[in-house]
Amino acid sequence: MSPLSPVAKIDVAISPGDDVRRNDNPPAHTWSVIHVGGAFHSQYCALCHRVRLRNHEFGSNKKLGWQSIGACVAEDTQHSFEPYMQESGLLRVCTACFVQQKYGRKFGTGKSCGFETVHAPCTPSQPTLRAVYEQVIAKFPEYVPAEEVHTQSEGLVADLRVRLEELQVQPVKSMDDFCVEFPRFSNLHSDLLREALTHPTADYGKNYLRLAFLGDAVVELFVIDKLFTVSPPEDNGTITVKKSQLVANHMLSVHALPYLAYLRRGLIPDTDTKAPCDVLKALIGAYHIQWGYDHSRELCMDLGIVRRSTG
C-alpha cells in the first residue's frame, strides 16, 4: 500500500518484540469493487476516528472550508485531528481491514493493468481506515474498463473481426481513389500516405508502425488537452481514467473502418483488431510530420475522436 498518510504507516508497522510468526496463515483480503478515486484532503480524529473533508463545498466566498462533523463522541473533549491526504487514481479496499490497493498499468505487466502488491496482513482493527472508506471512498463511482463497456454494449471488437475477415476477399483500392473519397488527406505527401496505409504483412520494412507510434502520442495529447480544459476542472486521476477509455484501441478503430479498403496488406489475422486503430494513428502521425501539431489537432477534432468516443 502506498504511504499516503500517517494512517497508512500504522497499517504495516511492527512493534519491537512482536512475534511475526504468529500470522503464518493470515486471513485473505476481501476486496471491494474498483473505485475511481479522486484526490482529497481531510483530517481524522485520533480519538473517535471520524473523518472530515476540506473543500469548497464547506467554505464560503470561494474559499476552502472544513466539514462539520459534530462533537467528539469518544471522550468528553475536543477532537484531536491528524492530517490525511488521499491521492487520486483507481483503487479497491479490503472490506475487512480497509487497507487500500491501487490499480493501474504501473502495477501490471507489459501494457496490461494490475494491482499493487499489498504486504500488510488482513487485520480488521483499523477504525480510521474504515471511516475513510465508508464516508468517502465507498461513494466514489465504480470503475468499468472501456473494453468491458463497449464489447458488451456495442460489440465493437466482434464487428472489427468481421470487417477484417471481409478484407481478405476484397481488392485493395488505389491511393488516388483514397484522396478523392477523403479529400482532407489529398495534400498529404504520397510517400507518407503510402506508408500510413501499408500493413506490416505487405512490407516489413516500410509500414505504418512508426507513424502509428507518433500518432499515438498526438492523439493522447489531444485527448488530455480536451479533458484538461473541461469545466469544472477534474483531478488527474479522473482525467487518466477518461483518457484511457477514449484512446482504447477498439474505440479509435471505429474511425478507421472506412480507410481499410485502401490498406495494402497480406493476410491479416482477424484477431488483429488493433490494425484499424494503427491506420488511424499512422494517418494522424503523417499529418503531424507534414503540418505540425496545430493541423493534426484540427484533424482529430474533425474526426470527432472525443465526441464520438464519449457518445
Long-range contacts (C-beta under 8 A, 24 or more apart in sequence): 1-99, 1-100, 1-101, 1-102, 1-116, 1-118, 1-119, 1-120, 2-87, 2-100, 2-102, 2-116, 4-84, 4-85, 4-86, 4-87, 4-100, 5-83, 5-84, 5-85, 5-86, 6-82, 6-83, 6-84, 7-44, 7-82, 7-84, 7-126, 7-128, 7-129, 7-132, 8-100, 10-126, 11-97, 11-99, 11-120, 11-126, 11-129, 12-119, 12-120, 23-121, 26-121, 26-122, 26-123, 27-96, 27-121, 27-122, 28-122, 29-94, 29-96, 29-97, 29-99, 29-101, 29-118, 29-122, 30-94, 30-95, 30-96, 30-122, 31-92, 31-93, 31-94, 31-95, 31-101, 32-92, 32-93, 32-94, 32-95, 32-133, 32-138, 33-92, 33-142, 33-143, 34-90, 34-91, 34-92, 34-103, 34-142, 34-143, 35-90, 35-91, 35-92, 35-93, 35-137, 35-138, 35-140, 35-141, 35-142, 35-143, 36-90, 36-140, 36-141, 36-142, 36-143, 36-237, 36-238, 36-241, 37-86, 37-87, 37-88, 37-89, 37-90, 37-91, 37-137, 37-140, 37-237, 38-88, 38-140, 38-235, 38-237, 38-238, 39-85, 39-86, 39-87, 39-88, 39-235, 39-236, 39-237, 40-85, 40-86, 40-136, 41-83, 41-84, 41-85, 41-86, 42-83, 42-84, 42-85, 42-86, 42-132, 42-136, 43-81, 43-82, 43-83, 43-84, 44-81, 44-82, 44-84, 44-128, 44-131, 44-132, 45-72, 45-74, 45-79, 45-80, 45-81, 45-82, 46-80, 46-81, 46-82, 46-128, 47-72, 47-74, 47-75, 47-77, 47-79, 47-80, 48-72, 48-73, 48-74, 48-75, 48-79, 49-74, 49-127, 49-128, 49-130, 49-131, 50-79, 50-131, 50-135, 51-84, 51-128, 51-131, 51-132, 51-135, 51-136, 52-81, 53-136, 84-128, 84-132, 86-132, 86-136, 86-137, 87-237, 88-235, 88-236, 88-237, 88-238, 88-240, 89-237, 89-240, 90-143, 90-237, 90-241, 91-137, 93-133, 93-137, 93-138, 94-118, 94-122, 96-122, 96-124, 97-122, 97-123, 97-124, 97-125, 97-126, 97-129, 98-126, 98-129, 98-130, 98-132, 98-133, 99-126, 99-129, 100-129, 100-137, 103-143, 143-241, 145-245, 146-244, 146-245, 146-246, 146-248, 146-251, 147-248, 147-250, 149-245, 150-248, 150-250, 150-251, 151-250, 156-250, 156-251, 156-253, 156-254, 157-250, 157-273, 160-250, 160-253, 160-257, 160-273, 160-276, 161-270, 161-271, 161-273, 162-270, 163-257, 163-260, 163-276, 164-260, 164-268, 164-269, 164-270, 164-272, 164-273, 164-275, 165-270, 167-260, 167-261, 167-263, 167-265, 167-268, 168-267, 168-268, 170-261, 172-261, 172-262, 172-263, 172-264, 172-265, 173-261, 173-262, 174-262, 175-262, 177-262, 178-259, 178-262, 181-258, 182-258, 182-259, 184-299, 184-302, 185-283, 185-287, 188-283, 188-286, 188-287, 188-290, 189-286, 189-290, 192-286, 192-289, 192-290, 193-283, 193-286, 194-264, 195-282, 195-286, 196-279, 196-282, 196-283, 196-285, 196-286, 197-259, 197-262, 197-263, 197-264, 197-279, 197-282, 197-283, 198-263, 198-264, 198-265, 199-263, 199-264, 199-265, 199-266, 199-268, 199-275, 201-265, 201-266, 201-267, 201-268, 202-264, 202-265, 202-266, 203-264, 208-278, 208-279, 208-281, 208-282, 209-278, 209-282, 210-285, 211-281, 211-282, 211-283, 211-285, 211-286, 211-289, 212-278, 212-279, 212-281, 212-282, 212-285, 213-281, 213-285, 214-281, 214-285, 214-288, 214-289, 215-280, 215-281, 215-282, 215-283, 215-284, 215-285, 215-286, 215-288, 216-247, 216-281, 216-285, 218-281, 218-284, 218-285, 218-288, 218-293, 218-296, 218-297, 218-300, 219-247, 219-252, 219-281, 219-284, 219-300, 219-305, 220-247, 221-293, 222-296, 222-297, 222-300, 222-301, 222-305, 222-306, 223-247, 223-305, 223-306, 225-297, 226-306, 245-309, 246-305, 246-306, 246-309, 246-310, 249-273, 249-274, 249-277, 250-277, 251-309, 252-276, 252-277, 252-280, 252-281, 252-305, 252-309, 253-277, 253-280, 254-308, 255-280, 255-303, 255-304, 255-305, 255-308, 256-280, 256-283, 259-283
